[in-house]
Each structure stands twice: as C-alpha cells, then as structure tokens.
Amino acid sequence: MTDIDLDQALASLTTMSMAALSTAWRQLLKEPPPQLPADLLRRSLGWHLQVERHGGLSRDAERDLAQAKSGSLPALPTRSGAALRPGTRLVRSWHGKTYAVLVTDDGFAFDGRTYTSLTTIARNITGAAWSGPRFFGLTKASARAAASPDA
C-alpha cells in the first residue's frame, strides 16, 4: 500500500456505513469487528491501516504499555546529553526551507520571537506535534535516524 492508497483508504472510512465498516474490518483483520460505535470503529480501522503501511509501536512503547497495564509504571526518562549553551545555533531543513534557532539566556530565538520551548518552534514549523529536541536532532533516536543510510 502506498501513501496515496493509504490516504484514499483513510478518506473512504469517513463515508462508510456501519455495515461497510464491519466488512472492511473482517477483510483487514480476518476477525469479527468489536462492538463499537461507528466513529470508534473508523478510528480503529484507520489505525490498523496505518500500522499495516508504516508499522506499529516501537519495542520501547510496547514494553511501556505492558508495564503500565501490569501496574508497574517505568521511571520517567531523564534527559541525556549536555545542556545547550547560549549562542548555540540549531539549524534544520524542512520541506526545502532552512530554519535556524539561536539558544539564548532566556530560551530560543526564532523568527523574531523568543520561545521557552523547542517543541513550540517545531510545531510552528511543521504544523504537527513534533518533539522539539528530536526535530532539531538533539536526541539519540534522531541521531540514529540521521546516521542511517535510509534517512
């Protein structure tokens, strides 16, 4: 399934009747659909379609969910790496445009404004809920992605 096919499949869910949603569930998951209202069945089908195309949760997320279900929540993650020093410049290209953020004593200077959060800046740039440190390549996961030949 390509991204275009996925987009079309997701869009088609919005107009499906309950009977069509049940049929789609049986075709995709090879089991009877759960007893859910149509809107939740649509969301669940959409999630399963996206998992089929892009993969499911990471092993870490699966482990954390299992621990949460068992009642033994994992410890909160700690920040790793050195703190950003004032004067550091973070640069990221996004959809053909280059964005630069300057670390200041008060936070982060971007586009003529000062922000207290890199995540807010990443959200303003992308229009999506990105982790600011990850967007600007400051986490281990983003470093691995940048080092991989597929990135």
MODELLER restraints for C-alpha pairs under 7 A, 6 or more apart:
rsr = mdl.restraints
at = mdl.atoms
rsr.add(forms.Gaussian(group=physical.xy_distance, feature=features.Distance(at['CA:1:A'], at['CA:53:A']), mean=6.20, stdev=0.5))
rsr.add(forms.Gaussian(group=physical.xy_distance, feature=features.Distance(at['CA:10:A'], at['CA:46:A']), mean=5.84, stdev=0.5))
rsr.add(forms.Gaussian(group=physical.xy_distance, feature=features.Distance(at['CA:13:A'], at['CA:42:A']), mean=5.97, stdev=0.5))
rsr.add(forms.Gaussian(group=physical.xy_distance, feature=features.Distance(at['CA:18:A'], at['CA:38:A']), mean=5.96, stdev=0.5))
rsr.add(forms.Gaussian(group=physical.xy_distance, feature=features.Distance(at['CA:22:A'], at['CA:33:A']), mean=5.79, stdev=0.5))
rsr.add(forms.Gaussian(group=physical.xy_distance, feature=features.Distance(at['CA:25:A'], at['CA:33:A']), mean=5.77, stdev=0.5))
rsr.add(forms.Gaussian(group=physical.xy_distance, feature=features.Distance(at['CA:25:A'], at['CA:45:A']), mean=6.68, stdev=0.5))
rsr.add(forms.Gaussian(group=physical.xy_distance, feature=features.Distance(at['CA:26:A'], at['CA:32:A']), mean=5.62, stdev=0.5))
rsr.add(forms.Gaussian(group=physical.xy_distance, feature=features.Distance(at['CA:26:A'], at['CA:33:A']), mean=6.55, stdev=0.5))
rsr.add(forms.Gaussian(group=physical.xy_distance, feature=features.Distance(at['CA:64:A'], at['CA:74:A']), mean=6.66, stdev=0.5))
rsr.add(forms.Gaussian(group=physical.xy_distance, feature=features.Distance(at['CA:67:A'], at['CA:73:A']), mean=5.42, stdev=0.5))
rsr.add(forms.Gaussian(group=physical.xy_distance, feature=features.Distance(at['CA:67:A'], at['CA:74:A']), mean=6.81, stdev=0.5))
rsr.add(forms.Gaussian(group=physical.xy_distance, feature=features.Distance(at['CA:85:A'], at['CA:103:A']), mean=6.66, stdev=0.5))
rsr.add(forms.Gaussian(group=physical.xy_distance, feature=features.Distance(at['CA:86:A'], at['CA:103:A']), mean=4.78, stdev=0.5))
rsr.add(forms.Gaussian(group=physical.xy_distance, feature=features.Distance(at['CA:86:A'], at['CA:104:A']), mean=4.45, stdev=0.5))
rsr.add(forms.Gaussian(group=physical.xy_distance, feature=features.Distance(at['CA:86:A'], at['CA:105:A']), mean=5.60, stdev=0.5))
rsr.add(forms.Gaussian(group=physical.xy_distance, feature=features.Distance(at['CA:87:A'], at['CA:102:A']), mean=6.24, stdev=0.5))
rsr.add(forms.Gaussian(group=physical.xy_distance, feature=features.Distance(at['CA:87:A'], at['CA:103:A']), mean=5.41, stdev=0.5))
rsr.add(forms.Gaussian(group=physical.xy_distance, feature=features.Distance(at['CA:87:A'], at['CA:104:A']), mean=6.12, stdev=0.5))
rsr.add(forms.Gaussian(group=physical.xy_distance, feature=features.Distance(at['CA:88:A'], at['CA:102:A']), mean=5.91, stdev=0.5))
rsr.add(forms.Gaussian(group=physical.xy_distance, feature=features.Distance(at['CA:88:A'], at['CA:103:A']), mean=5.23, stdev=0.5))
rsr.add(forms.Gaussian(group=physical.xy_distance, feature=features.Distance(at['CA:89:A'], at['CA:100:A']), mean=6.64, stdev=0.5))
rsr.add(forms.Gaussian(group=physical.xy_distance, feature=features.Distance(at['CA:89:A'], at['CA:101:A']), mean=5.65, stdev=0.5))
rsr.add(forms.Gaussian(group=physical.xy_distance, feature=features.Distance(at['CA:89:A'], at['CA:102:A']), mean=4.56, stdev=0.5))
rsr.add(forms.Gaussian(group=physical.xy_distance, feature=features.Distance(at['CA:89:A'], at['CA:103:A']), mean=6.23, stdev=0.5))
rsr.add(forms.Gaussian(group=physical.xy_distance, feature=features.Distance(at['CA:90:A'], at['CA:100:A']), mean=5.56, stdev=0.5))
rsr.add(forms.Gaussian(group=physical.xy_distance, feature=features.Distance(at['CA:90:A'], at['CA:101:A']), mean=5.03, stdev=0.5))
rsr.add(forms.Gaussian(group=physical.xy_distance, feature=features.Distance(at['CA:90:A'], at['CA:102:A']), mean=6.33, stdev=0.5))
rsr.add(forms.Gaussian(group=physical.xy_distance, feature=features.Distance(at['CA:90:A'], at['CA:136:A']), mean=6.65, stdev=0.5))
rsr.add(forms.Gaussian(group=physical.xy_distance, feature=features.Distance(at['CA:91:A'], at['CA:98:A']), mean=6.97, stdev=0.5))
rsr.add(forms.Gaussian(group=physical.xy_distance, feature=features.Distance(at['CA:91:A'], at['CA:99:A']), mean=5.64, stdev=0.5))
rsr.add(forms.Gaussian(group=physical.xy_distance, feature=features.Distance(at['CA:91:A'], at['CA:100:A']), mean=4.41, stdev=0.5))
rsr.add(forms.Gaussian(group=physical.xy_distance, feature=features.Distance(at['CA:91:A'], at['CA:101:A']), mean=6.41, stdev=0.5))
rsr.add(forms.Gaussian(group=physical.xy_distance, feature=features.Distance(at['CA:92:A'], at['CA:98:A']), mean=5.70, stdev=0.5))
rsr.add(forms.Gaussian(group=physical.xy_distance, feature=features.Distance(at['CA:92:A'], at['CA:99:A']), mean=5.29, stdev=0.5))
rsr.add(forms.Gaussian(group=physical.xy_distance, feature=features.Distance(at['CA:92:A'], at['CA:100:A']), mean=6.55, stdev=0.5))
rsr.add(forms.Gaussian(group=physical.xy_distance, feature=features.Distance(at['CA:92:A'], at['CA:136:A']), mean=6.09, stdev=0.5))
rsr.add(forms.Gaussian(group=physical.xy_distance, feature=features.Distance(at['CA:93:A'], at['CA:99:A']), mean=6.02, stdev=0.5))
rsr.add(forms.Gaussian(group=physical.xy_distance, feature=features.Distance(at['CA:100:A'], at['CA:110:A']), mean=6.93, stdev=0.5))
rsr.add(forms.Gaussian(group=physical.xy_distance, feature=features.Distance(at['CA:101:A'], at['CA:108:A']), mean=6.33, stdev=0.5))
rsr.add(forms.Gaussian(group=physical.xy_distance, feature=features.Distance(at['CA:101:A'], at['CA:109:A']), mean=5.69, stdev=0.5))
rsr.add(forms.Gaussian(group=physical.xy_distance, feature=features.Distance(at['CA:101:A'], at['CA:110:A']), mean=5.06, stdev=0.5))
rsr.add(forms.Gaussian(group=physical.xy_distance, feature=features.Distance(at['CA:102:A'], at['CA:108:A']), mean=5.58, stdev=0.5))
rsr.add(forms.Gaussian(group=physical.xy_distance, feature=features.Distance(at['CA:102:A'], at['CA:109:A']), mean=5.04, stdev=0.5))
rsr.add(forms.Gaussian(group=physical.xy_distance, feature=features.Distance(at['CA:102:A'], at['CA:110:A']), mean=6.74, stdev=0.5))
rsr.add(forms.Gaussian(group=physical.xy_distance, feature=features.Distance(at['CA:103:A'], at['CA:109:A']), mean=6.39, stdev=0.5))
rsr.add(forms.Gaussian(group=physical.xy_distance, feature=features.Distance(at['CA:107:A'], at['CA:114:A']), mean=6.43, stdev=0.5))
rsr.add(forms.Gaussian(group=physical.xy_distance, feature=features.Distance(at['CA:107:A'], at['CA:115:A']), mean=5.68, stdev=0.5))
rsr.add(forms.Gaussian(group=physical.xy_distance, feature=features.Distance(at['CA:107:A'], at['CA:116:A']), mean=4.66, stdev=0.5))
rsr.add(forms.Gaussian(group=physical.xy_distance, feature=features.Distance(at['CA:108:A'], at['CA:114:A']), mean=5.43, stdev=0.5))
rsr.add(forms.Gaussian(group=physical.xy_distance, feature=features.Distance(at['CA:108:A'], at['CA:115:A']), mean=5.07, stdev=0.5))
rsr.add(forms.Gaussian(group=physical.xy_distance, feature=features.Distance(at['CA:108:A'], at['CA:116:A']), mean=6.17, stdev=0.5))
rsr.add(forms.Gaussian(group=physical.xy_distance, feature=features.Distance(at['CA:109:A'], at['CA:115:A']), mean=6.30, stdev=0.5))
rsr.add(forms.Gaussian(group=physical.xy_distance, feature=features.Distance(at['CA:118:A'], at['CA:132:A']), mean=4.37, stdev=0.5))
rsr.add(forms.Gaussian(group=physical.xy_distance, feature=features.Distance(at['CA:118:A'], at['CA:133:A']), mean=6.42, stdev=0.5))
rsr.add(forms.Gaussian(group=physical.xy_distance, feature=features.Distance(at['CA:119:A'], at['CA:130:A']), mean=6.37, stdev=0.5))
rsr.add(forms.Gaussian(group=physical.xy_distance, feature=features.Distance(at['CA:119:A'], at['CA:131:A']), mean=5.18, stdev=0.5))
rsr.add(forms.Gaussian(group=physical.xy_distance, feature=features.Distance(at['CA:119:A'], at['CA:132:A']), mean=3.57, stdev=0.5))
rsr.add(forms.Gaussian(group=physical.xy_distance, feature=features.Distance(at['CA:119:A'], at['CA:133:A']), mean=6.99, stdev=0.5))
rsr.add(forms.Gaussian(group=physical.xy_distance, feature=features.Distance(at['CA:121:A'], at['CA:132:A']), mean=6.93, stdev=0.5))
rsr.add(forms.Gaussian(group=physical.xy_distance, feature=features.Distance(at['CA:122:A'], at['CA:130:A']), mean=5.99, stdev=0.5))
rsr.add(forms.Gaussian(group=physical.xy_distance, feature=features.Distance(at['CA:122:A'], at['CA:132:A']), mean=5.20, stdev=0.5))
rsr.add(forms.Gaussian(group=physical.xy_distance, feature=features.Distance(at['CA:122:A'], at['CA:135:A']), mean=6.46, stdev=0.5))
rsr.add(forms.Gaussian(group=physical.xy_distance, feature=features.Distance(at['CA:123:A'], at['CA:129:A']), mean=5.52, stdev=0.5))
rsr.add(forms.Gaussian(group=physical.xy_distance, feature=features.Distance(at['CA:123:A'], at['CA:130:A']), mean=5.89, stdev=0.5))
rsr.add(forms.Gaussian(group=physical.xy_distance, feature=features.Distance(at['CA:133:A'], at['CA:139:A']), mean=6.14, stdev=0.5))
rsr.add(forms.Gaussian(group=physical.xy_distance, feature=features.Distance(at['CA:134:A'], at['CA:142:A']), mean=5.64, stdev=0.5))
rsr.add(forms.Gaussian(group=physical.xy_distance, feature=features.Distance(at['CA:137:A'], at['CA:143:A']), mean=6.08, stdev=0.5))
rsr.add(forms.Gaussian(group=physical.xy_distance, feature=features.Distance(at['CA:145:A'], at['CA:151:A']), mean=5.81, stdev=0.5))
